[in-house]
Amino acid sequence: MTDRFKPESSESIWMIWNILEQLEEIHRLIWEMYEESLVELLTLPEDPT
């Protein structure tokens, strides 16, 4: 019964909150991948040209 009286705005706030949490997780995963490849790049010996 309480769901019936829940205002629309709070629903959209929860939607936005969930999206933000997902974005944060995606950002963390991308950053981990990026950091890993960056470390690999930095540890590669320089090409003598």
C-alpha positions in Angstrom: 0.0 0.0 0.0 2.9 2.4 0.7 4.0 2.1 -2.9 0.8 3.7 -4.1 1.4 6.9 -2.2 5.1 7.2 -3.2 5.6 10.4 -5.2 6.8 10.2 -8.7 9.8 12.4 -8.0 11.4 9.9 -5.6 11.1 7.2 -8.2 13.0 9.2 -10.7 15.6 10.1 -8.0 16.1 6.4 -7.4 16.4 5.7 -11.1 19.1 8.4 -11.4 20.8 7.1 -8.3 21.0 3.6 -9.8 22.3 4.9 -13.0 25.0 6.9 -11.2 26.0 3.8 -9.2 26.3 1.8 -12.4 28.4 4.6 -14.0 30.7 4.6 -11.0 31.2 0.8 -11.3 31.9 1.1 -15.1 34.3 4.0 -14.5 36.1 1.9 -11.9 36.5 -1.0 -14.3 37.6 1.2 -17.1 40.1 2.9 -14.9 41.5 -0.4 -13.7 42.0 -1.5 -17.3 43.5 1.8 -18.3 45.8 1.8 -15.3 47.0 -1.7 -16.1 47.8 -0.9 -19.7 49.4 2.4 -18.6 51.7 0.5 -16.2 52.6 -1.9 -19.0 53.4 1.0 -21.3 55.6 2.6 -18.7 57.5 -0.6 -18.0 58.2 -1.3 -21.6 61.8 -0.6 -22.6 62.2 2.3 -24.8 62.6 1.7 -28.5 66.1 2.8 -29.7 65.5 4.8 -32.9 
